[in-house]
Amino acid sequence: MSISEKPTAEQRLVALWSAVRDASSLFRRGEADELLGVPHLTSVLQALAFDARRLARLIEARQSSEPGEAERPTEEGDRARVLVVDDDPNAAGALQDALEPQFAARVATEPSEVLHLVKETPFDAVVTDLQMPGIDGLGLLELLQRELNPSPPVVLISGVIDEKQRLEALELGAFDVMSKPLDLPELTARLHRAVRYGRELSRQRTLQGTDELTGLLNRRAFKNALAAALRDRRAGPQPLLAVAMIDQDGLKRVNDAYGHARGDEAIALLANALRRARRTSDQAARLGGDEFALMMPGTDRAGAEAVLARVGRELAATALDVGAGEKLPLSVSWGIATMGQPDRFTDGAALLERADEELYEMKRRKRAVPTHVNSDVHH
């Protein structure tokens, strides 16, 4: 990594770090203690390398009191999360320290662990060495793109790379390709660009899967989430899974009597009640109109009924203001279907169909006894 126009003190620290890095290549093969006859040389070199990198980082941070545009964090007070992947722990640590003033950087020295790490933590970008044993940089790029949607932007770095390799990497979906020795300001600028791209892509995908009125999942996103939950059940133990179809009572009458703007407010109130009543693991969606769905992993029928009872209470406690001091009470109907004993549904479509049948059975029973909404709304 080239660093130009640095003070003599930092130049010495960088030179010291380079010497320690070169020496460390010996103890990585387990040869240093035996060849040099120095007890605990491994621990000494590791500590020296760490201290040298830390001091260099402190000096660089002190000099950067007025960073340029490319050196500012991607968002004020919000450092982007960057994963540094390199099978050489010294090289990975050095790059992590260089990026730390502007990014929340984390290191992975085992490429096989990267997918788990990225699933666990939503990294904004990944910087990976191209040449690594086992899974190389291109293999890691393909793995992330196959398993994650969207996958974080990947910047590949390599000491030896020709134009053919660079084009291959870009065609496979790499966000950028850089050659060593790395120029820190250039790498930083490219990473900020990668982070902005990744966040915008994630934002667009979120919007595509979100209902505009309520902010809940839309129909497509809910079906995808249900399909993923069913795949998880097939891949491991067979946990319980409950799905509910939920319908707002009397919404057509609200629209007819007070206008669609009031109807939209009623829909938003139900969405808020769902958000408050559901558990963290539950997925709520607006499928369209006054039709909602709720997926409850690890839940049996009794547990699902308890969640939906909370939804009903939450909604009843927040009446719809229709003007002129008039408050309109609201209510919902629902149907539940579960996977696990005693139900034996085989797919998501059958599960939703059964929940829908129960929903309309509840609505049929309610029509025999008018609800508050039906009795209070006047034409």
C-alpha positions as CSV (number, residue, x, y, z in Angstrom):
1,M,0.0,0.0,0.0
2,S,1.6,3.3,-1.1
3,I,1.3,6.3,1.2
4,S,2.8,9.5,-0.2
5,E,4.1,12.6,1.5
6,K,4.1,11.2,5.1
7,P,6.3,12.5,7.9
8,T,9.5,10.7,8.7
9,A,7.9,9.2,11.9
10,E,5.2,7.5,9.9
11,Q,7.6,6.4,7.2
12,R,9.6,4.6,9.8
13,L,6.5,2.9,11.2
14,V,5.4,1.8,7.8
15,A,8.9,0.4,7.2
16,L,8.9,-1.3,10.5
17,W,5.5,-2.9,9.8
18,S,6.8,-4.1,6.4
19,A,9.8,-5.7,8.0
20,V,7.7,-7.4,10.6
21,R,5.3,-8.6,7.9
22,D,8.2,-10.1,6.0
23,A,9.5,-11.8,9.1
24,S,6.0,-13.1,10.0
25,S,6.0,-15.1,6.8
26,L,8.5,-17.4,8.5
27,F,6.5,-18.0,11.7
28,R,3.4,-18.7,9.7
29,R,5.2,-21.8,8.5
30,G,6.4,-22.6,12.0
31,E,10.1,-22.0,11.2
32,A,11.0,-18.8,13.0
33,D,11.6,-20.2,16.5
34,E,13.7,-23.1,15.3
35,L,15.8,-21.2,12.8
36,L,16.5,-18.1,14.9
37,G,16.5,-19.8,18.3
38,V,14.4,-17.0,19.9
39,P,11.8,-18.3,22.4
40,H,8.2,-17.1,21.9
41,L,9.2,-15.2,18.7
42,T,5.8,-15.8,17.2
43,S,4.1,-13.8,20.1
44,V,6.7,-11.1,19.9
45,L,6.3,-10.5,16.2
46,Q,2.5,-10.5,16.4
47,A,2.6,-7.9,19.2
48,L,5.1,-5.8,17.3
49,A,3.1,-5.9,14.1
50,F,-0.1,-5.0,16.0
51,D,1.5,-2.0,17.8
52,A,3.2,-0.7,14.6
53,R,-0.1,-0.8,12.7
54,R,-1.9,0.9,15.6
55,L,0.6,3.7,15.9
56,A,0.6,4.3,12.1
57,R,-3.2,4.5,12.2
58,L,-3.1,7.0,15.1
59,I,-0.6,9.3,13.2
60,E,-2.7,9.1,10.0
61,A,-5.9,9.9,11.9
62,R,-4.2,12.9,13.5
63,Q,-3.1,14.2,10.1
64,S,-6.6,13.8,8.6
65,S,-8.3,16.6,10.7
66,E,-9.7,18.0,7.5
67,P,-10.5,15.1,5.2
68,G,-11.3,15.6,1.5
69,E,-14.6,14.6,0.0
70,A,-13.5,11.1,-0.9
71,E,-12.4,10.5,2.7
72,R,-15.6,11.4,4.5
73,P,-17.9,8.7,5.8
74,T,-20.6,7.6,3.4
75,E,-23.3,9.1,5.7
76,E,-22.7,11.5,8.6
77,G,-22.4,9.5,11.8
78,D,-22.9,6.2,9.9
79,R,-19.7,4.4,9.0
80,A,-20.3,1.8,6.3
81,R,-19.6,-1.8,7.2
82,V,-16.8,-3.4,5.1
83,L,-15.6,-7.0,5.3
84,V,-11.9,-7.6,4.5
85,V,-11.2,-11.1,3.2
86,D,-7.6,-12.4,3.0
87,D,-6.1,-15.7,4.0
88,D,-3.0,-13.8,5.2
89,P,-4.0,-12.4,8.6
90,N,-1.2,-9.8,8.6
91,A,-2.3,-8.3,5.2
92,A,-5.9,-8.5,6.3
93,G,-5.2,-6.7,9.6
94,A,-3.1,-4.0,7.8
95,L,-5.9,-3.3,5.4
96,Q,-8.5,-3.3,8.2
97,D,-6.4,-0.7,10.2
98,A,-6.0,1.5,7.0
99,L,-9.8,1.5,6.5
100,E,-10.9,1.9,10.1
101,P,-10.8,5.7,10.3
102,Q,-13.6,5.8,7.7
103,F,-15.3,2.4,7.7
104,A,-16.4,-0.1,10.3
105,A,-14.0,-2.8,9.0
106,R,-14.0,-6.5,10.0
107,V,-11.6,-9.3,8.9
108,A,-12.3,-12.8,7.7
109,T,-9.2,-15.0,7.1
110,E,-11.2,-18.1,6.2
111,P,-13.1,-17.6,2.9
112,S,-15.4,-20.5,3.7
113,E,-16.8,-18.5,6.6
114,V,-17.6,-15.4,4.6
115,L,-21.1,-16.4,3.6
116,H,-22.1,-17.0,7.2
117,L,-20.6,-13.7,8.3
118,V,-22.4,-11.7,5.5
119,K,-25.7,-13.4,6.4
120,E,-25.2,-12.5,10.0
121,T,-24.1,-8.9,9.5
122,P,-25.4,-6.8,6.6
123,F,-22.0,-5.6,5.2
124,D,-22.1,-2.7,2.8
125,A,-19.1,-3.9,0.8
126,V,-16.6,-6.8,0.7
127,V,-12.9,-6.4,-0.2
128,T,-11.3,-9.7,-1.0
129,D,-7.9,-10.9,-2.2
130,L,-8.1,-12.7,-5.6
131,Q,-5.6,-15.4,-4.9
132,M,-6.6,-17.6,-1.9
133,P,-6.5,-21.3,-1.2
134,G,-9.8,-23.2,-1.3
135,I,-12.2,-20.5,-2.3
136,D,-10.5,-17.8,-4.3
137,G,-11.8,-14.3,-4.9
138,L,-13.8,-15.2,-8.0
139,G,-15.3,-18.3,-6.3
140,L,-16.3,-16.1,-3.3
141,L,-17.9,-13.6,-5.6
142,E,-20.0,-16.3,-7.4
143,L,-21.0,-17.8,-4.0
144,L,-22.2,-14.5,-2.6
145,Q,-24.2,-13.7,-5.8
146,R,-25.8,-17.1,-5.8
147,E,-26.8,-17.2,-2.2
148,L,-27.7,-13.6,-1.4
149,N,-30.2,-11.3,-3.1
150,P,-29.0,-8.6,-3.2
151,S,-25.3,-9.5,-2.5
152,P,-23.0,-6.7,-1.2
153,P,-20.7,-5.1,-3.8
154,V,-17.3,-6.9,-4.0
155,V,-14.0,-5.2,-4.7
156,L,-11.3,-7.7,-5.8
157,I,-7.6,-6.9,-5.2
158,S,-4.6,-8.8,-6.5
159,G,-0.9,-8.5,-6.8
160,V,-0.9,-10.1,-10.2
161,I,-3.8,-9.5,-12.6
162,D,-4.0,-9.1,-16.3
163,E,-6.6,-7.4,-18.4
164,K,-8.3,-10.8,-19.2
165,Q,-8.7,-11.6,-15.5
166,R,-10.0,-8.1,-14.8
167,L,-12.6,-8.3,-17.5
168,E,-13.6,-11.8,-16.3
169,A,-14.1,-10.5,-12.8
170,L,-16.2,-7.6,-13.9
171,E,-18.3,-9.9,-16.1
172,L,-18.9,-12.2,-13.2
173,G,-20.3,-9.2,-11.2
174,A,-17.3,-7.7,-9.3
175,F,-18.0,-4.1,-8.5
176,D,-14.3,-3.1,-9.0
177,V,-10.9,-4.7,-9.5
178,M,-7.7,-3.1,-8.1
179,S,-4.0,-4.1,-8.3
180,K,-1.5,-4.1,-5.5
181,P,0.3,-2.2,-4.1
182,L,-2.9,-0.4,-3.2
183,D,-3.3,3.4,-3.1
184,L,-5.3,4.1,0.0
185,P,-7.1,7.3,-1.2
186,E,-8.1,5.5,-4.4
187,L,-9.3,2.4,-2.6
188,T,-11.2,4.6,-0.1
189,A,-12.9,6.5,-2.9
190,R,-13.9,3.3,-4.8
191,L,-15.2,1.8,-1.6
192,H,-17.4,4.8,-0.9
193,R,-18.8,4.5,-4.4
194,A,-19.4,0.7,-3.9
195,V,-21.2,1.4,-0.6
196,R,-23.5,4.1,-2.2
197,Y,-24.3,1.7,-5.0
198,G,-25.1,-1.2,-2.7
199,R,-27.3,0.8,-0.4
200,E,-29.2,2.3,-3.3
201,L,-29.7,-1.2,-4.7
202,S,-30.9,-2.5,-1.3
203,R,-33.3,0.5,-1.0
204,Q,-34.8,-0.2,-4.4
205,R,-35.3,-3.9,-3.7
206,T,-36.9,-3.0,-0.3
207,L,-39.3,-0.6,-2.1
208,Q,-40.2,-3.3,-4.6
209,G,-41.1,-5.7,-1.8
210,T,-43.0,-3.1,0.3
211,D,-46.6,-2.0,0.3
212,E,-46.7,1.7,-0.3
213,L,-49.6,2.6,2.0
214,T,-48.7,0.5,5.0
215,G,-45.0,-0.2,4.8
216,L,-45.6,-3.9,5.3
217,L,-44.5,-6.6,2.8
218,N,-46.4,-6.7,-0.4
219,R,-47.9,-9.9,-1.9
220,R,-44.8,-10.9,-3.9
221,A,-42.4,-10.4,-0.9
222,F,-44.7,-12.3,1.4
223,K,-44.9,-15.3,-0.9
224,N,-41.1,-15.2,-1.2
225,A,-40.8,-15.1,2.6
226,L,-43.2,-18.0,3.0
227,A,-41.3,-20.0,0.4
228,A,-38.1,-19.4,2.2
229,A,-39.7,-20.5,5.5
230,L,-40.9,-23.7,3.9
231,R,-37.4,-24.4,2.5
232,D,-36.0,-24.0,6.0
233,R,-38.5,-26.5,7.3
234,R,-37.5,-29.1,4.7
235,A,-33.8,-28.5,5.3
236,G,-33.9,-29.3,9.0
237,P,-36.2,-30.3,11.8
238,Q,-39.9,-29.8,11.1
239,P,-40.9,-26.8,13.3
240,L,-44.4,-25.5,13.6
241,L,-45.5,-22.8,11.2
242,A,-48.7,-20.8,11.3
243,V,-50.2,-18.5,8.6
244,A,-53.2,-16.2,9.0
245,M,-55.3,-14.4,6.4
246,I,-56.8,-11.2,7.9
247,D,-59.5,-9.1,6.5
248,Q,-60.8,-5.7,7.7
249,D,-64.5,-5.8,8.4
250,G,-66.8,-3.4,6.6
251,L,-64.1,-1.5,4.6
252,K,-66.4,-1.1,1.6
253,R,-68.9,0.6,3.8
254,V,-66.3,2.9,5.2
255,N,-65.2,3.9,1.6
256,D,-68.8,4.4,0.5
257,A,-69.8,6.5,3.5
258,Y,-66.7,8.5,4.2
259,G,-64.5,8.2,1.1
260,H,-61.4,6.2,0.1
261,A,-59.1,8.5,2.1
262,R,-60.8,7.4,5.3
263,G,-60.7,3.8,4.0
264,D,-56.9,4.2,3.6
265,E,-56.7,5.5,7.2
266,A,-58.6,2.4,8.4
267,I,-56.2,0.1,6.5
268,A,-53.2,2.0,8.0
269,L,-54.7,1.5,11.5
270,L,-54.9,-2.2,10.9
271,A,-51.3,-2.3,9.7
272,N,-50.2,-0.5,12.8
273,A,-52.1,-2.9,15.0
274,L,-50.4,-5.8,13.2
275,R,-47.0,-4.3,13.8
276,R,-47.6,-3.8,17.5
277,A,-49.2,-7.2,18.1
278,R,-46.8,-9.4,16.1
279,R,-43.6,-11.0,17.5
280,T,-40.1,-10.1,16.2
281,S,-40.0,-13.3,14.1
282,D,-43.4,-12.8,12.5
283,Q,-43.8,-11.5,8.9
284,A,-46.8,-9.2,8.2
285,A,-48.0,-8.2,4.7
286,R,-50.7,-6.4,2.9
287,L,-51.8,-8.6,0.0
288,G,-54.1,-6.0,-1.5
289,G,-57.2,-4.0,-0.6
290,D,-58.2,-4.9,2.9
291,E,-56.5,-8.3,2.8
292,F,-53.6,-8.9,5.1
293,A,-51.4,-12.0,5.9
294,L,-49.3,-12.9,8.9
295,M,-46.7,-15.7,9.0
296,M,-45.7,-16.9,12.4
297,P,-42.8,-19.3,12.5
298,G,-42.6,-21.8,15.4
299,T,-46.3,-21.2,16.3
300,D,-49.2,-23.6,16.8
301,R,-52.8,-22.7,16.4
302,A,-53.2,-21.6,20.0
303,G,-50.2,-19.3,19.7
304,A,-51.5,-17.9,16.4
305,E,-54.9,-17.2,17.9
306,A,-53.3,-15.4,20.8
307,V,-51.4,-13.1,18.4
308,L,-54.5,-12.4,16.3
309,A,-56.5,-11.6,19.5
310,R,-53.9,-9.0,20.3
311,V,-54.4,-7.6,16.8
312,G,-58.1,-7.3,17.4
313,R,-57.7,-5.6,20.7
314,E,-55.1,-3.2,19.4
315,L,-57.4,-2.2,16.5
316,A,-60.5,-1.9,18.7
317,A,-58.5,0.5,21.0
318,T,-57.8,2.9,18.1
319,A,-61.1,4.1,16.6
320,L,-61.1,5.7,13.1
321,D,-61.7,9.5,13.3
322,V,-64.2,10.2,10.5
323,G,-64.7,13.9,11.3
324,A,-67.3,16.0,13.2
325,G,-66.2,14.4,16.4
326,E,-67.3,11.0,15.2
327,K,-65.2,8.0,16.1
328,L,-65.7,4.7,14.2
329,P,-64.8,1.4,15.9
330,L,-63.0,-1.1,13.7
331,S,-62.7,-4.9,13.7
332,V,-61.1,-7.7,11.7
333,S,-61.8,-11.3,10.8
334,W,-59.1,-13.9,10.3
335,G,-58.5,-17.5,9.4
336,I,-55.5,-19.7,10.5
337,A,-53.7,-22.6,9.0
338,T,-50.7,-24.4,10.5
339,M,-48.0,-26.8,9.4
340,G,-47.3,-29.5,12.0
341,Q,-49.6,-31.6,14.0
342,P,-52.5,-32.0,13.5
343,D,-52.4,-30.3,10.1
344,R,-50.4,-31.8,7.2
345,F,-50.2,-29.2,4.5
346,T,-47.5,-29.8,1.9
347,D,-47.0,-26.4,0.4
348,G,-47.6,-22.7,0.9
349,A,-50.5,-22.5,-1.6
350,A,-52.5,-25.1,0.4
351,L,-51.6,-23.4,3.6
352,L,-52.9,-20.0,2.4
353,E,-56.0,-21.6,0.9
354,R,-57.0,-23.2,4.1
355,A,-56.4,-20.0,6.1
356,D,-58.6,-18.2,3.5
357,E,-61.4,-20.7,4.0
358,E,-61.3,-20.1,7.7
359,L,-61.4,-16.4,7.2
360,Y,-64.5,-16.5,5.1
361,E,-66.1,-18.8,7.6
362,M,-65.6,-16.2,10.3
363,K,-66.9,-13.5,8.1
364,R,-70.0,-15.6,7.3
365,R,-70.7,-16.0,11.0
366,K,-70.2,-12.3,11.6
367,R,-72.7,-11.4,8.9
368,A,-75.4,-13.1,11.0
369,V,-74.6,-10.7,13.8
370,P,-73.7,-7.2,12.4
371,T,-70.3,-5.8,13.6
372,H,-69.8,-2.3,15.1
373,V,-68.6,-1.1,11.7
374,N,-71.6,-2.4,9.9
375,S,-74.1,-1.0,12.4
376,D,-72.4,2.4,12.9
377,V,-71.8,3.3,9.2
378,H,-74.7,5.2,7.7
379,H,-75.4,5.6,4.0
